[in-house]
Structure formats: structure tokens, C-alpha cells
């Protein structure tokens, strides 16, 4: 469904992604693991057109998206839930949700999808007229996910959905991630909580300083001594 082929991305003179090659098959949940600065968020921003590779290709369902705009990338079915949420604080919950569907013309479908998101996150349905800035951190994360889902993505990019959240909210977020996966949404997940990521993912890529250094099915990585030592505190998942 998605391939990055020998992708190199720079921030000015800083070489952020170094010949990165990954793939995501339709229906998979693939996790990207690595320390801060490893290049995980850079991969997602490159896929969604926010960053442009200096070389290499991004392909989605056979189409080359390397030079496509973020708007065009949303149109082909890729949604992005960014790190830090980036909701519109001066807009209401409902208005934020509608921003996620800005490219859609099917009003009835938009309304149905909004009700579906409210069924995933009932608290949002209770706050439809409340401004985004007044929501708690967990509620803002739910809104960021809901806004991304309003574009009806077939591939959902999720960047640190559990970052800074209370354990009970983390459990809810990952319950929804599992549910989306079961419903056929393909997911590429960046997550600092390696234990949680390895519990829901099918496959995983491990990044260090802009390079893919390890990849494979979750079952193999769970028992890898290096993964256990560095990311799981020395105990198996």
C-alpha cells in the first residue's frame, strides 16, 4: 500500500533520514520505534507532504507522491494525526471535526462519520460547542484523532498518540487504535511507549539517527534482547 524507497530528508544541512526504505501493506498496523530525534516524525511528515525528500520516492498504491501537496495526499486517502495534537484552539469541537472533512462534499456522509467518531470518544459528543483550547490534554488528543478520521483515511499516520496522557486515557486511545485496525484502517504508528506499540502492531521498524536498523514481525522483536534491554526495561512484553 505504501512504500518509502531510499528516502533522504534534510533540515537545512542536517541529514534527518538516511536512505530509509519501509513498506506498509494494506490492513497492517506498523509501528516505528526509536529514541527522540531518530527520524520517526520526519517519516510521517514526509509521507504527508509536509517535508520533501532530497532523493528517493514515496509511493502509495503505486502512485508516486514524492512531490505531491498535503492537500492532494489527503485526497488519495492518507490522514495524519500529528504529534502535539495541533487542534484549532479557537474553534469548537464540531468545527475542528469539520476541518478534517474540508475536502469532502458528501454532507450526509460527513454527519454520519462525525457521529461515528463521537461513538468512539463519547466525551467529544458532550463538548461539541466547547472550544478546543478548553479541553483537557486527553480530550484534545481524542479530537486530533477524530479530526484525522473525518477525512476517511484508508491509511492513518499517528504520531505519539499517548504522549503526556494519563494511563486511563492511554488505554482508551489504544482501544480505539485496535478497533480502527480491526475495521480495516491501515495504520503507521509512531509511539514512544514501545510496550504498548508492540502489543497492537503487526510489524515494527526500529530507527536510530535517521536509519532503519532493525525490522520484522512483532513476535520476533518482542523477544529480541536489544529491544528488551533498551525499550522494555529488560523484561519481555
Buried (B, 14 or more C-beta within 10 A) or exposed (E): BBBBBEBBBBEEEEBBBBBBBBBBEEBBBBBBBBBEEBBBBBBBBBBBBBBEBEEBBBBBBEEEBBEBEEEEBBEBBBBBBBBEBEBBEEBBBBBBBBBBBEEBEEEEEBEEBBEEBBEBBEBBBEBBEBBBEEBEEBBBBBBBBBBBBBBBBBBBBBBBBBBEBEEEBBEBBBEBBBEBBEEEBBBBBBBBBBBBBBBBBBBBBBBBEBBBEBBEEBEEBBEBEEBBEBBBEEEEB
